[in-house]
């Protein structure tokens, strides 16, 4: 699965085929106004955005398990390209980092992959975008077991992300 997700950005689409999916500063401001990022988070993320530069990369945009077709032996294919577009490098792996948080070894494998690719800064910005969105979505869900389980998983991820964000300064 990681091989498939990391191979996709190697594709160089013809000019104009893919566009940026969202405006990172705009999304940062929106989640800051919603209370997900405090002033220190906001400042640190703007510094990282400046470091990440205007490097855009094709990403699937929605690498949920339901959008991955596993085949024998060890093959994997992406499905549903509705959210495919240009992102900072590592958007898909940032999503997988959250989605596979309970899968033993997955986050360590993703961390190693991010380090090898040299995309730590962009990955951290993407984590901010993914985590804030996931927290918002799951906070808005009706009370219930699924909501509690997801928030119990997301909150420690959020705390770990914020610790990494503020140790990079």
Secondary structure, DSSP 8 states (H G I E B T S, - for coil): -HHHHHHHTT----TTS--BSS-HHHHHHHHHHTTSS-HHHHHHHHHHHHHHTT--EEE-S---GGGEEEETTTEEEE---TT-EEESTTHHHHHHHHHTTTSTTHHHHHHHHHHHHT-HHHHHHHHHHHHHHHHHHHHHS-SSHHHHHHHHHHHHHHHHHHHHHHH--
